[in-house]
Amino acid sequence: MNSKIIAIVNQKGGVGKTTTAVNLSVALSQLGKKVLAIDIDPQAHLTYSLGIQAHQLEKTIYEVLKRQIPVADVLIERNGVTLLPSSLDLAAADVELAGVPGREFLLQEAVGELPKEYEYILIDCPPNLGILTLNALTTAQEVFIPVQCEFLALKGMSKLTQTVDLVKERLNKKLKITGVIGTRFHIGKSLHKEVETNLKEHFGDKVFNTLIRENISLAEAPSYGQSIFEYAPNSHGAEDYLKLSKEILGG
């Protein structure tokens, strides 16, 4: 089985990157897909959002990237999703991995050791363009960019697209931006509609039709270690992420 590997990236924080990684993973699983979620962000928000206490784990992606243990020993099953959990120790990765030969391909090597059973592999990246994000981009075939529907949303996007282009040119010929996700959308705000228009002018048909509406339940769910589908299954957040997942699947 050929896995579809998607890096969820934006170097700007607070745009709904981890929220998207968590809820897309669970939604795709609920739609019958075999999903692996990889948390390569030192903040470990994806791990915590799935109810796993990252600071208590002895085996994480950190040990995998340092080639201390095989990736199969680290995987955790949660809510129908397989998780490769993060570690707060990843914060030192840029320094610790700096002298490692082939450091850009450590995650790719680890994923290559996994059984070929996952239809979707979603990678939640740090809010920067350092070595960990670079590892995600060399591993993925596709990039999804969550973008908050606000005036400054497109600021910094050119840097991100330049990085993706550079990785594609030098390290990963298969890489391409395939999805832009508008998040924290207010239907009644004309500015947000203007931002949506600007996104479509900038990225064309890469912008998903489904917009993720501003929804307090999406902000609350991670503190309970739950996806939106457990925490508030009847909320706008659950409705939007399920709709987005169906759009990704072509339905």
Helices and strands as residue ranges (DSSP letters): E 4-8, H 17-30, E 35-39, H 45-49, G 54-56, H 61-65, G 71-73, E 76-78, E 81-84, G 88-92, H 93-96, G 103-105, H 106-112, E 120-124, H 131-139, E 142-148, H 157-170, E 176-183, H 190-203, G 204-206, H 216-220, G 221-224, H 228-231, H 236-248
